[in-house]
Amino acid sequence: MFLHPDHLMTLANQHHRELIEEADRHRLLSVARRARRARKAPAARGKPAGTLAACDPSVAVPAR
């Protein structure tokens, strides 16, 4: 079965648009997943940054 060139071009353009839409969906989902992971990641605050003790009163101090 042979298709008219105009019909074939229409089908090719439609397929191309579908591929672009799929890539856009994938890109948006990737951005959303990255943002969600970044939001769930623990903050750097409260983590020891070196070998010195913090001056914060919440730091456990050995009893005297």
C-alpha positions, 0 to 999 in steps of 0.5 A: 500500500502506497501513501500519498506523500502529503499523508506520509509527511503528516504522519512523520511530523506527528511522530516527531511531535510525539517524540518531542512531547515524550522527551519533554515529559521525561525532562520535567519528571527528572527535574521534579525527582531531583528537586524532591531528592534535594528537598529530602536531603538532610541539611548541612546544619547540625553536622560536624564540619571538622575536628573542633567542638561546636559552641552550641549548647545542644552539643553533648558535654561530658559530665564533670 
